[in-house]
């Protein structure tokens, strides 16, 4: 049976940035320092395999320092080799920015007003460094039950001040981060992406749509909705397609037919291939060449990806030869 793969390999322009196809490498922690030779090669290899956008894993905003700042190991100089390697392979590169935890488990209730202000300042510093280093985009991590997502969750946000209450109050933490870095993105031409889990503790698609609408109005350029449910490819990104910005869908989209279904049915503009790109960095170029039988398939065993992650050793794959 012949499969029309054209939708996967149609370029997409977002503002001044053009993605060569619709395939995204999502942010996945892989226990390799992103500025080490091993870390740089990890991301460059996925770019050489044909992904259009490589999103570097969740990276603490406290790691970024302006040139000469001894408190941050991620500077223009240390980040540039990573960015250059991905660009040389033909892909765009963004980085997911993760809020600092202050050396302890951070929850909405455990951080005070001064620490909240420090987080916003660190996001600004991180965005400035990313812009100067040449990243194509930055992405606050507002998903998967981590701190920003907790502020939005009525079950996890136990504050009794202006950061909790109605949906406007619960959206305030996320929107303030976006407001803090939007001018930096505008001035540099960086895209502002935002990752959100559409269904979480105490909220669902309807409230998530309200949040996404506010974030788009505040200047978010791309919505990354993670994950889709197991019921249908891209089902949880589809409700956000009416907001006028590109949406990324993720979850089991390394099945070519599923990825194409998402695009053909208009459920998302971009498809993220996660563990599939761990198993086979050449997934995009093999699909483009029609070499479906040559793809090294992820078997969802979670042994050397999630398993290694839990052990804090570099992520690998049981399917590697």
C-alpha positions in Angstrom: 0.0 0.0 0.0 1.3 3.4 -0.9 1.3 6.0 1.8 1.2 9.7 0.9 3.8 11.2 3.3 3.5 14.7 1.8 1.8 16.3 4.9 4.8 15.2 7.0 7.3 16.9 4.8 5.5 20.2 4.0 7.5 23.1 5.4 5.9 25.4 8.0 6.8 29.0 8.6 6.1 30.5 12.0 6.9 34.2 12.0 10.4 34.4 10.6 11.4 30.8 11.2 10.8 28.0 8.7 10.6 24.4 9.7 11.7 22.1 6.9 9.0 19.5 7.8 6.4 18.9 10.5 8.5 16.6 12.7 9.6 17.8 16.2 11.9 16.2 18.6 10.2 16.9 22.0 12.1 17.8 25.1 13.3 14.6 26.8 15.7 14.4 29.7 18.5 12.2 28.5 21.1 12.5 31.4 23.8 14.0 29.2 24.9 17.5 30.0 23.6 19.5 27.1 26.8 21.4 26.6 29.1 18.4 26.8 30.4 16.7 23.6 28.1 13.8 24.3 25.1 16.0 24.8 25.8 18.1 21.7 26.2 15.0 19.6 22.9 13.6 21.0 20.9 16.6 19.7 22.9 17.1 16.5 22.3 13.4 15.6 18.6 13.8 15.8 18.9 17.0 13.7 20.9 15.1 11.1 18.2 12.4 11.0 15.8 14.9 9.6 13.8 16.4 12.5 12.7 20.0 11.7 12.7 21.3 15.3 14.8 20.0 18.2 13.6 21.0 21.6 16.3 20.6 24.2 15.3 18.9 27.4 14.0 20.7 30.5 16.8 23.0 31.7 16.8 24.9 34.9 16.6 28.6 34.5 19.1 29.0 37.4 21.8 27.5 35.1 21.8 30.4 32.8 24.2 33.3 33.4 25.1 36.4 31.5 28.7 36.4 30.0 31.1 36.3 32.9 28.5 35.4 35.5 30.0 32.7 37.7 26.6 31.5 38.9 25.5 30.1 35.6 27.3 27.5 33.5 25.0 28.1 30.5 26.3 31.1 28.7 26.5 32.4 25.2 29.9 30.8 24.8 29.0 27.4 26.3 25.7 27.1 24.4 26.9 28.2 21.0 28.5 24.8 20.0 25.2 23.0 20.7 23.2 25.5 18.7 25.7 25.6 15.8 25.7 21.8 15.6 21.9 21.6 15.3 21.8 24.4 12.8 24.5 22.9 10.7 22.3 19.8 10.4 19.5 21.9 9.1 17.1 22.0 12.1 15.8 24.7 14.3 16.6 24.5 18.0 14.6 25.6 21.0 15.1 24.9 24.7 12.6 24.0 27.4 13.0 26.2 30.5 12.3 24.7 33.9 11.8 26.8 37.0 14.4 26.5 39.8 13.4 24.4 42.9 15.6 26.2 45.4 17.2 23.0 46.5 14.0 21.5 47.8 10.7 20.2 46.4 9.0 23.3 45.1 5.2 23.6 45.2 2.9 26.6 45.0 2.5 26.5 48.8 6.2 26.1 49.6 7.6 29.2 47.8 7.2 32.7 49.0 6.7 36.0 47.2 10.4 36.7 47.0 11.1 33.3 45.5 8.3 33.7 42.9 9.8 37.0 41.9 13.3 35.3 41.6 11.8 32.7 39.3 10.5 35.4 36.9 13.9 37.2 37.0 15.7 33.9 36.2 13.3 33.3 33.2 14.3 36.7 31.9 18.0 36.0 32.3 17.6 32.6 30.6 15.7 34.1 27.7 18.4 36.8 27.3 21.2 34.3 27.2 19.2 32.0 24.8 18.6 34.9 22.5 22.2 36.0 22.4 23.4 32.5 21.9 21.2 32.0 18.9 18.3 29.7 20.0 15.3 29.8 17.6 12.9 29.5 20.5 12.3 29.0 24.2 9.6 27.0 25.9 8.4 27.4 29.5 7.6 23.9 30.9 4.0 24.3 32.0 3.0 20.6 31.8 3.1 17.2 33.5 2.4 18.2 37.1 5.5 20.3 37.6 5.5 23.7 39.3 4.0 25.9 36.6 1.3 23.3 36.0 0.7 23.0 39.8 -0.2 26.7 40.0 -2.9 26.1 37.3 -4.2 23.0 39.0 -7.0 23.7 41.6 -6.1 20.4 43.4 -2.4 21.2 43.7 -2.4 25.0 44.2 -3.1 25.5 47.9 -2.1 29.2 48.1 -4.4 31.7 49.8 -3.2 34.8 48.0 -3.6 36.3 44.5 -1.9 33.3 42.9 -4.9 31.0 43.6 -8.6 31.2 43.4 -10.5 31.5 40.2 -9.0 30.5 36.8 -7.6 34.0 36.3 -5.6 33.7 39.5 -4.4 30.2 38.7 -3.3 31.3 35.2 -1.3 34.3 36.6 1.9 32.4 37.3 2.1 31.1 33.7 1.1 34.4 32.1 3.6 36.4 34.2 6.4 34.1 32.9 5.2 34.7 29.3 4.9 38.5 30.0 8.5 38.5 31.4 10.2 36.9 28.4 7.9 38.0 25.5 9.8 41.3 24.9 13.1 39.4 24.8 11.7 37.0 22.2 10.2 39.9 20.2 13.5 41.8 20.1 15.6 38.8 19.1 13.2 37.0 16.7 13.0 33.9 19.0 9.8 32.0 19.0 8.0 31.6 22.3 6.6 28.1 22.7 4.6 26.9 25.7 4.0 23.3 26.8 0.8 22.4 28.6 -1.0 19.2 29.7 -4.6 19.6 28.5 -6.1 17.4 31.1 -4.7 17.4 34.7 -5.6 17.4 38.3 -8.9 19.2 38.8 -9.1 20.7 35.3 -9.9 19.6 31.7 -9.9 20.8 28.1 -12.3 23.7 28.7 -10.2 25.4 31.3 -7.0 24.6 29.4 -8.5 26.3 26.4 -9.1 29.4 28.5 -5.4 29.3 29.6 -4.1 28.8 26.1 -6.3 31.6 24.7 -4.8 34.0 27.3 -1.2 32.8 26.6 -1.7 33.3 22.8 -3.1 36.7 23.5 0.1 37.4 25.6 2.3 36.4 22.7 2.9 32.6 22.7 3.7 31.5 19.2 3.4 27.7 19.4 1.3 25.6 21.7 2.8 22.2 22.7 0.0 20.0 24.0 1.3 17.0 25.9 0.2 14.3 25.8 -2.6 13.1 23.6 -4.8 10.4 25.1 -4.5 6.8 24.0 -7.9 7.0 22.2 -7.0 8.9 19.1 -3.8 10.5 17.8 -3.7 14.2 18.5 -7.1 14.3 20.1 -6.1 16.6 22.9 -4.3 19.1 20.7 -7.3 19.4 18.3 -9.4 21.7 20.5 -6.6 24.3 20.5 -6.4 24.5 16.7 -8.9 27.4 16.7 -6.5 29.8 18.5 -4.5 30.8 15.4 -1.1 29.5 16.3 0.6 26.2 15.4 0.0 23.3 17.8 2.2 20.3 18.5 0.8 16.9 19.2 2.7 14.1 20.9 2.2 10.5 22.1 2.6 7.3 20.0 3.1 9.3 16.8 6.2 7.3 15.7 3.6 5.1 14.0 3.6 6.8 10.5 -0.1 6.3 10.0 -0.9 8.0 13.3 1.3 11.0 12.5 -0.3 11.4 9.1 -3.8 11.1 10.7 -3.0 14.0 13.0 -2.0 16.2 10.2 -4.6 15.1 7.7 -7.5 15.5 10.2 -6.2 18.9 11.3 -5.7 17.9 14.9 -2.2 19.6 15.0 0.2 21.3 12.7 3.3 19.5 14.0 3.9 16.0 15.4 6.5 15.2 18.0 8.3 11.9 17.9 9.8 11.1 21.3 11.0 7.6 22.1 10.8 6.9 18.4 13.7 9.3 17.8 15.6 7.7 20.7 15.2 4.3 19.0 16.0 5.6 15.5 17.3 9.2 15.0 16.8 8.6 11.2 13.1 8.1 11.5 12.3 11.3 9.5 14.7 10.6 6.6 13.7 6.9 6.4 10.0 7.8 6.3 10.7 10.5 3.6 12.5 7.9 1.5 9.8 5.3 2.0 12.1 3.0 3.9 9.5 2.0 6.5 10.8 -1.5 7.0 14.2 0.0 7.9 13.0 2.0 10.9 14.2 0.8 14.2 11.0 0.7 16.1 10.4 1.7 19.7 8.7 -1.3 21.4 7.6 0.7 24.5 9.6 -1.5 26.8 10.8 1.6 28.9 13.9 -0.4 30.0 16.8 1.8 28.8 14.9 5.1 28.3 12.7 5.6 31.4 14.7 2.9 33.2 18.0 4.6 32.7 16.4 7.9 33.5 15.3 6.6 36.9 18.8 5.4 37.5 20.2 8.8 36.4 22.4 7.2 33.7 22.4 8.2 30.0 19.3 7.2 28.2 19.8 4.5 25.6 17.5 2.0 23.8 17.2 -1.8 23.9 16.6 -1.8 20.1 20.0 -0.3 19.2 22.1 -2.9 17.4 
